[in-house]
């Protein structure tokens, strides 16, 4: 559907290793970039944004970017739009009012509250309490993979493959290799 121009997908991953990918500004910039590439109808909106921000000499604020996202999603006559926000728990929930994570959670609430029939939002995260407190009232379709047998099996297979392919670990006694595989698999907690 995306290749035929009948649907759009925007995907964002909160990467704990990259500070630029741990806040709302990175999320909004990425979503705007991806959506504008796939939706011809939003070029006028982005052109207006470019003009308002001194032809690109100034960066728009997070509030302005949020407005642009909402405007793009609300354009009439669009096919399905899927927004995937992956690893939200990697967005910091540290001091600051509001924290980066709180800002992102507020954005998710705002997008859901638009009640647009063609917009679908998928958020993946570990089930941390602050995230659940915001997402649970939104009446989401929840799917927990942490305790699924397939998830645990995939993690165990990944660990087993890593242990058996590492040169140094291959020299270990078989009992030691199995101990490492079992211990890491038990403590993986779905990750």
N, C-alpha and C positions, 0 to 999 in steps of 0.2 A: 504494500500500500504506500509506503514512503517513497519507494523508487518511482512509482507511478504518479506521485504528487497528491495522493488521496488522503494522506495522514502525515503528521509530523511527530518527531521524537526529539526531545532534548534530554540529555543525560549529564548528571554532575556527580562527581565522586569527591567526597571530603577526604583528602589525603593527609594523614597525620604527619607525613614526612615533608610536606610543603606548606609553609605558613600562608602563602598566597591562596591556597585552596582550603582554607579553614574559616572563611567568613562569608557574610552575606554578599559582600561586594563581588567576590570571585564567583559565587553562585549566580548572581543576577547577570553579571557580564557574560558569563558562559551561556546561560539560557537565552539571553537576547541574541547573542551571536549565532547560536544554533537555530533558533526560531526564525531569525531574519533570513538566514541562508535558505530555508525551506519554504518560506511564505512570501510570495511576491507582494501580497497586500500590505505588508508592514513597512515597505521601503519609505513611504511618505512619513510615517511616524518617526523612523530613525533619522531621516533627513532633517526633520524639524528639530529633533534632539541635537543633532550636530550643529545646527544654526544657533540654537539657544546657548550652547556651550562654546561660543566663540570659535566656531568652525573646528572644534576638536582641541582647542588650546587648553580648555578646562575639562576636568573630569566631572561627569554628572554625579550627584549625590546618590546614596542608596535609596533615598526616598524617591528621587526622580526615576531611577532605574526600575523601582517597584511599580511606579505609575506606568512606565512604558510597557512592562510585562503585562500588566492588567489590560492596557489598551490593546495590545497585540492579541491577547487571548480572547478579548471581547469583540474583535472584528467579525462582522457577519459573514455567513457563507463559507466558513472554514470546515474542513474535515476534522476528524479526530486529532487531538493533540495530546501526546503522552509526555509527561514530565517525570523523570526518574531522578530522585535524590538519594544517592547511595552513601552509606556509612555515616549517617547523620551523627552518630555517637562520636565520630572523630572530630567534629566541630567543637572547639573548646567551650567548656562551661565553667570558666574561671571568672575571677573578679572583673567587675565592670558592670555598669548598669546601662543598658542590659548587656548580658554576655553575648558573644557571637552566636551561641546556640539558641539563646532566647530570641534573637533577631530572626534567625532562620525559622524557628518554630512559629513565630508571629506571621512570617510570610506564608508558610504552609497554611495556617489558619485562614489568612486573607484569600489565598487562591481557592481553597475549598469553599469559603463563604461566598465566592462569586456565583456558585451554583450553575456553572456553565455546562450544558449537557454534552459538549464535545471535548471537554478537558478532563483528563485523567491524571491523577498525581499518585505516584508510587514512592514511598519512603522506606528505605531499609536502614536498620539500626539494631544494635543490641538493645534489649528491653530495659534501658535505664529509666529510673523513676520519673525524672523531669520530662523526658520525652513522652513517656506513657501518659503522664498527667495532661499533656496538651493533645496528643493524638487520640486517646481513647474517647473523649467526648465528641470527636468528629465522626463517630460511627464508621470507622474504616472496616474494610474486609481485611482481617488479620490472618497472617500465616506465620507461625513460628517454626523456624527450621532448626533451632538449637537442639531439640530433643528428638528430631526425626532420625530414624535408623539409617537412612540413606546419607544424611549429612554426616553422622558420626563415622559411617563406613568410608565416605570420601576423604574425610580428614585422616583416618587411620591409613588409608591407601596412600595418600600424599606423604605422610610421615614415613611409612614403610619404603616408598620409592626413594625418598630423599636419603634415608639411612643406607639403603643398599646401593645408591649411586655415588655416594661420597667416598672418595679414595681412602681417606683415613678411617672412616667408620667401617668400611668393608673389611679392614684388618682386625676389627674387634671380634671377640668370641661371639658366637651366635646367641648365647644367653644374654650377653650385655646388649646386643642389638635389640633383642626382643624386649628387654627391660626398658630401654629408651623408647621404643615404639609404644609399649603399653602405657608408660608413665605420661608421655606427651599426649597420647590420645585421650587419656582420662582427664587431663588437666586443660584440654583445648577449649572446653566450654563453648562448643559450637563454632569456634573460630579457626 
